[in-house]
Amino acid sequence: MLTPRAAEYAKKLLEKEGIKCPPGGIRFKVKAGGCSGLECNHELVRTDDRHDVVIISHGVRVIIDPKSMAALKDIELDHTENLTDKPFVITNKDLNTCGCGTSFQPKENKPKT
């Protein structure tokens, strides 16, 4: 889910806000938007909801709501320090991503003819 570089960045964000893991972590949520159709946003949270999916990735609690999990289950999130991009970018060859890596959509599985 997180690359080691993204996990280190997330740990710094959580530490800066005084959020302990557990029960806190970083929540990723998918919403419609961006140039590719879906956009992945994040926020730091002090706890998860009882229906959330919690994944430990390189020592970071990644919290995902069940609706977003369907879109995020196979993605990899990396960290970038590029000032024009979001701090987390999607790096997954199985998804169509926009040029800056902040929005995505699943590749269509077309039947072979």
C-alpha positions as CSV (number, residue, x, y, z in Angstrom):
1,M,0.0,0.0,0.0
2,L,2.6,2.6,1.1
3,T,6.1,2.6,-0.2
4,P,8.8,2.9,2.4
5,R,9.3,6.6,1.5
6,A,5.6,7.3,1.8
7,A,5.5,5.5,5.2
8,E,8.4,7.6,6.5
9,Y,6.6,10.8,5.4
10,A,3.3,9.6,7.0
11,K,5.1,8.9,10.3
12,K,6.6,12.4,10.3
13,L,3.1,13.9,9.7
14,L,1.6,11.8,12.5
15,E,4.4,12.7,14.9
16,K,4.1,16.4,14.1
17,E,0.4,16.3,15.0
18,G,1.0,14.2,18.1
19,I,-1.1,11.3,16.8
20,K,-0.2,7.8,18.2
21,C,-0.6,4.6,16.2
22,P,-2.7,2.9,17.3
23,P,-5.4,4.1,17.6
24,G,-4.6,6.9,15.0
25,G,-3.3,6.7,11.5
26,I,-3.6,8.1,8.1
27,R,-7.0,7.8,6.3
28,F,-7.2,7.5,2.6
29,K,-10.5,8.1,0.9
30,V,-11.5,8.0,-2.8
31,K,-13.9,10.5,-4.3
32,A,-15.0,11.4,-7.8
33,G,-12.7,14.0,-9.3
34,G,-9.4,14.7,-10.9
35,C,-8.6,14.3,-14.5
36,S,-8.7,10.5,-14.5
37,G,-12.1,10.1,-12.7
38,L,-11.2,9.1,-9.1
39,E,-9.1,11.1,-6.7
40,C,-7.4,9.8,-3.5
41,N,-7.2,12.2,-0.6
42,H,-5.7,11.7,2.9
43,E,-6.2,13.0,6.3
44,L,-4.6,12.3,9.7
45,V,-7.1,10.8,12.2
46,R,-6.8,10.0,15.9
47,T,-8.9,6.8,15.6
48,D,-10.7,4.6,13.1
49,D,-14.4,3.9,12.7
50,R,-15.6,0.4,13.5
51,H,-16.3,-0.4,9.9
52,D,-13.0,0.8,8.5
53,V,-10.4,-1.4,7.0
54,V,-7.0,-1.0,8.8
55,I,-3.8,-2.0,7.1
56,I,-0.4,-1.8,8.7
57,S,2.0,-0.7,5.9
58,H,5.7,-0.2,6.9
59,G,4.6,0.5,10.5
60,V,1.9,3.0,9.6
61,R,-1.8,2.4,10.3
62,V,-3.6,3.1,6.9
63,I,-7.3,3.5,7.5
64,I,-9.7,3.1,4.6
65,D,-13.5,3.2,4.6
66,P,-15.2,0.2,3.0
67,K,-16.5,2.1,0.0
68,S,-13.0,3.4,-0.8
69,M,-11.4,0.0,-0.2
70,A,-12.7,-1.4,-3.5
71,A,-10.8,1.2,-5.4
72,L,-7.7,1.3,-3.2
73,K,-7.1,-2.4,-2.6
74,D,-4.4,-2.8,-5.3
75,I,-2.8,0.6,-5.3
76,E,0.6,1.7,-4.1
77,L,1.1,5.2,-2.7
78,D,4.5,6.9,-2.9
79,H,5.7,10.2,-1.5
80,T,6.8,13.1,-3.7
81,E,8.4,16.4,-2.7
82,N,7.4,18.0,-6.0
83,L,5.8,21.3,-5.0
84,T,3.1,21.1,-7.7
85,D,1.8,17.6,-6.8
86,K,0.1,16.2,-3.7
87,P,2.5,14.6,-1.2
88,F,1.1,11.1,-2.0
89,V,1.0,9.9,-5.5
90,I,-0.3,6.6,-7.0
91,T,2.3,4.4,-8.6
92,N,0.5,1.3,-9.9
93,K,0.9,-0.1,-13.4
94,D,-2.6,-1.7,-13.2
95,L,-4.4,1.6,-13.1
96,N,-4.7,4.5,-15.5
97,T,-3.3,7.5,-13.7
98,C,-3.1,11.1,-14.7
99,G,0.2,12.7,-15.5
100,C,0.8,14.0,-11.9
101,G,-0.3,10.7,-10.3
102,T,-3.0,12.1,-8.1
103,S,-6.1,10.8,-9.8
104,F,-6.8,7.3,-11.3
105,Q,-9.2,4.9,-12.7
106,P,-9.1,1.1,-13.0
107,K,-8.0,-0.2,-16.4
108,E,-10.9,-1.8,-18.2
109,N,-10.6,-5.6,-18.6
110,K,-11.4,-6.0,-22.2
111,P,-12.1,-9.6,-23.4
112,K,-9.5,-10.9,-25.8
113,T,-10.9,-11.6,-29.3
